[in-house]
Amino acid sequence: MADAAESHGGGNEPQRVLEFYSGIGGMRYSLIRAGVKAQVVEAFEINDRANDVYEHNFGHRPYQGNIQCLTAADLDGYGADAWLLSPPCQPYTRQGLQKDTGDARAFSFLQILELMPFLLKPPSLLFVENVVGFETSDTHAKLIEILDRTNFVTQEFILSPLQFGIPYSRPRYFCLVSVVFYVIKETAGAILYALGYDHLIAKRKPYSFVNEIWNRQLIQSPGPLYEHFDTAFIEDDLSQEDRHKLLQSCQPIESFLELKNPSNNIEAESATLGKGDDNVCDSLQQYYVPLSLVERWGSAMDVVYPDSKRCCCFTKSYYRYVKGTGSLLATVQPEKRDKASLKEQCLRYFTPREVANIHSFPEDFKFPDHISLKQRYALLGNSLSIAVVAPLLQYLFANPHSILLV
């Protein structure tokens, strides 16, 4: 597969990357945006529709077999320097059953972790993304225990696109992992070799975090990434003043829309939308919320406006349900923004392209024509925020060499 980018990463050779749970390619787009000199040697994804989208955009179809069937030898065979993982979040979501390690959807990730002590060519870097709540799970405890045992160090983050100027409330957990690199002294190395433990002699690329003071900590600020950020982020705990300051730093929703409609001309909006590549989106009418749903669920809807600086997280059930699945856009400005006037505001769903924009997917990202509207929303709801992941990957791959003699 082609190099992801030509910039950071050090050395002349590109970093060899494995992309687990690749979805529609959000992690790979993040790698490209980060400017990391990398080659994705393989991607793994079980969802057939997601693989159609990935192949459509990158020209390579991810491996679609069961990850649980991979062996240590299989993983060693890729010779990867870094693993990027975005395992299923359902075992840890607040809305789910929170079965954690008992959920079958967690088994493949647990299997990968269990293989790590047996690798002869382990990666030097790992990146894990999941929902907030993962950090208190048994799976997380298992992850940290195995990483400690296999000479890795972590820096963990909980970050939201709001902290990166994107008007999108989607806090997520991220675990950045770097090897603790040992250089075995000559005498010790000879002993290990004679005893048949030569695989323990360091064969990985040397890395350490740029800001090692954050090792083994959970950080809720982009501070290590951008020095001018100096406050932690827990949206519900922010003071009114800090919350206002945070939101004011974000772009307005209008910047992410497929079209601008300042005159409230709905017919013009409908005629304009869908002139792009998405044949499914040939009319705006299919995006308007029926008045019957507004009457029934209006009090539970999150409604935003073109000048709003925040919208709620879009889930995979967006467009199928109106409650708790993502924000709706008011296309007519009311005299007073309140629930009583919702029926006059001509509410509509954000289009798939607009949801992709809010997730910071590039303009050249496309869906194949055969992917249905509901499938597009579901695939986007399972994706990630490139605006957040890209600087994290840039920080992870920019690690300077750090050598520890033993």
N, C-alpha and C positions, 0 to 999 in steps of 0.2 A: 504494500500500500504506500501511497505517496506521503512525503514528509508533511507534517501538520503546519510547520512554520519554520522560519529561519531567523532566530534571534537569540533568546536566552537559552541556558542549559549548559553552557560551558563545553569546551573541547570541540573537536572537529566532527565527531560522529554524533548523529542524532540520538536522542534518548529513545530507547525501545519501550513502547507502552502497550499494556494490555488494558482493554476497556470492558469491564464487567457490567452487565445490566445496561447496555448501551442505549436502549430506548430509541428515540428519534434523532439522537446525535448531539444532545445538549452538552455533554461532557467534551466531546471532540471539538465542537464549535468553541467551547471555553478554552481549550488547549490552543486553538488557532488564534483566538483573540488575545491570549496571554503572550503570544509571540515566542512560545517555547519551541526550540529546535527538536522536533520529535517525530517519530514514525509509529503510527498505530499498527502494530504487527498483527493484532487480532482483536475483534470485538465479539462479545457474547450477549445474546438476547433471545429469550424464548418466545416473545410475542411476534407472530408472523406479520401483522400489519405494521408494527414498529420497524421491522426489518425491511419491509417494502419502502418505507419512508427513508430510512437510513441509506439503503442502496440507491434510491432515486437521487439523493443529494451527494453521496460520496463515491458512488460507483463500486462499492464493495458490500456484499451481503454478510452480516455477522453470522458467526457460528450459532446454530439454532438448537444444538443438542442440550441435554440436561447437564448443567454445570456440576451437579453432584457426581457425575460419572468421570470427571477429570481426576487424574492421578498426579502425584508429585512429579513423576517423570514427564507427564504431559506439560505441566507448567514450566518445568525446567527447560523443556525443549524450545520454548519461545525466547529464552534468554532475555527476559524483560528487565529493564531498569526500574520501571514504575508500574504500579497497578492503580487504576482508577475505578472505584466501585460506588455504585448507587443502588444498594439492595432494596428489595420491596419494603415499603414503609408501613404496610397495613398491620403488621404485628405490634406496632408501637404507637399508632395514632390514637388520639383521645376519643375519636368517634368509633373506633373499632373495639374488638373484644380484648385487646391488649394481652394476647396469649404469649407474646414474647417468644422465647425459645421453643415453646410448645406449638407454635404456629408453623404449619408445613412450609409457608412461604419464607421462613427464616432458615430452613434447613440448608439450602445451597450455600448461603453466606457462612454459616457455621462450619460447613464442610471445607470451604476454602481456608478458613482460619485453622482448622485442625491439621491441614496439610503443611502449613508454614514451617513447623519445626523439622519437617522431613525434606525440605527443599535443599538441593545441593547448590543451586544458583538462585537464591532468593532476591527479590527486588530490593533496591536501595530506598525507594520512596513508595508510599501508599497515600491515597486520598479517598476518604469515605464520606459520603453525603447521605443524610437521612432527616427524618422529621424531628422536631423538638419533642423530647420524651425518650428518644433513643439513648440519650446520655445517662438515664437512670435505669436502663433495662439490664436484664441478665446477659443479653447478647453483648451489650457494651462492656460489661464486666469481663466477659470471656475474651473479647477483643483486646482489652488492655492487658489482661493476664498473659495472653499469648505473645503480644508485642513486647512486653517486659522480658519475657523468657527468651525471646529470640533477638535480643539486643537492638530494639527500636526505642525511640523516644517520640512522644506526641506533643502536639499543640492543638487544642480543641477550641472551636469557635461556635457561637450561636450568632448568626448575622441575618439581616433582612435587606432586601433591595432598597428599602427606604434610606438606609445608610449610604447608599451609593447613588442617590439622586433619582431613583426610579420610584414612581408613586404606587408602590405595590407592597402590601403587607404580607410577606411570605417568609417569616423567620424559619431558618433551617439550621440543623446541626452539621458541623463539618469537623472531621478529624484529619489533621495533617501528620504524616508519619515519616520520620527519617531514621535511617540506620545509625546506630552508634558504631563508628568505624574503628576497628582495631587493626593495628599492624603488628603481626606476631614477630617478635625478635627471632633472629636466626636460630639460636639454640633451641628455643621453645618450638619453633616451626619444625626443626629436624625431629624432635621427639614426637610431635603430633603426627608427622609423616610416617615415622617408624611404627607407630602404634595403629596406623590405619585411619587416623582422624584428620587427614590432610584437607578434607572438605571444610574443616573449621577455619583454615587459614583464609584470611579475608580475600574475597574475590569480587566484592562489590565496589561500586564507585563511591568514593568518600564524600559524604555530605554532612552538614549540620545546619540548624536553623540560623537565619540571619540574626534574629533576636532570641538568644538562648535563655534569657531570663523568663521567657514565657513557657519553657518546657514543663510538661505535665500539668498545665493549667487549662482551665476552661475560660475563654476570653469572649466577652460579649461586646466587643468594640473592634473596628478595623484598625486600631492603633498600630499593631505591628506591621500592617500593610502600608498605611499612610500616616505619617507622623503627626499631621495636623488634626487627626481625630483623637480626642482625649477623654471621651465619655463613654461609659458602658451603655448598652441598649437593651432594655427590657420594656417593650412598648407599653405594657399595662402599668408599669411602675414609673413612667416618666412624669415629671411635673408638667403642668399645663404650659408653662413657658418653654421647657425643653422640647415638648412635643410639637409646639407651634414652630420652634426654630428648625426642628428636624424636617417637618413637612414643607416648610418654606424653601428648603434647599432642594426639594424635588421638582422635577419637570411637571407641567400640568398634563392631565389625561389626554387633552387634545393633541399633544405631540405624538401620541401613539395610535391615533385613529387613522383609518384608511382614507377618510375624507373629513374636511372641515365644513361645518354647517352653521355659520354664525347667524344666518337669516331665518333659521328654523324652517327651511324649505325642504319638507320631507320628500316631495316628489323628486326634487333635484338630487337629494341624497340617494334615493333609491336608484335613480338612473345612473349615478356615478359609480356606486359600489359594484364590484364584481367585474369590472373591465380588465382586471388583472388575469393571473394565471389560473385562479381557482374556479373551475367551471361549476363546481357545486354552488358557489356563492354568486349566482347570477341575478339575485333579487334581494333587496333589503327586506322585503315583506316577511320572509321566513324568520327574520330575527326579532320581529316585534313581539312583545309579551301580550298574549290575549288578555282582554279586560277582565275576563272571568278569573284568571289567575291573580291579577292585580287586586281584585275585590276580595279574593279569598286569602291571599298571602301577603298583601301589601305591607302589613305591619312588620313582617319578618324580613322584608327585602332590604338589601343594602343598595341604595341608589346613589350614583355619582353623576357629576356634571363635567362638561369639557374642561372647566377651569379647576376641577378638584385636584388635590395633590396626594390623594391616597385612594386605592381601591383594595377590595378584599381578595384573598387567595382564590384562584380558579382551581376547582377540583376536577377530577375525571368525570363527575356527574353533572357538570355545567351543561346547560341547554336541555338536559333531561329533567332536571328539577330546578326550581327557582329559590328554594330556601336553603341557605347555608352552603351554596356551591360556588359563589362568586358574585361580584357586583353587576348591577344592571345600569345602563346608560340612559339618562334622560335626554331626549332629542329636542324637547321643547322646554324653554326656560320658563318656569312659573313665576308669578309675582312673589310668591312666598314658598320657600323650599320646605315643605312639610308633607307628612303622610296623607293629609287630607286632599292634596292636589295631585296625587300620583296618577290618577286616571287621565289627567289633562297633560301629563308630561311625555306621553308616547314613549314608554320605556322599551328598550331593546337590549338584546344580548350583544356583548362584544363579539365581533366576527373572529373566526380562527386566526386570520392574519393579525388582527389587533391583539389577540391573546399572545400570539407568537412575538409580536413587537414588545409587549410588556415583559415577556420573558427574555428579551434582548436577543432573539434570534436574528441573524443577518437578513438583509433584503433578498438575497438569492436563495434563501431556504424555501423549499416548495413541497407541497403534498402531491403525490401521484393522483391522477384524476379519479381512480377507483376507490380512494379512501373516502368514506361517507362523512357527512357533517358531524354526526355524533362520535364517530371514530376519531376525527381530528381533535375534537374537544377532549376526549378521553386521553389521547396520546399526549396532548399538551399539558393536561392536568397532572400527568405522571412525570413530566419533565422537570427541569431545574432553571434557576435564574443565572443566565450566562454572565450578567453584570456583576454577580457576586462571586461565582466560581472562578472566573478568569483571573482576577487579582490574587485569589488564594493560590491558584496553580502557579502564577508568576512568582509569588513569594516562595512556594515550596521548591520549585525548580531552580531558584536563584541562590540556593544554599551554597555558602563557601565551603571549601574543603576543611575538614577538621580531623586530625589524626591523634589517636590515643595509643601510646606504646604500652604493651603488656609483656 
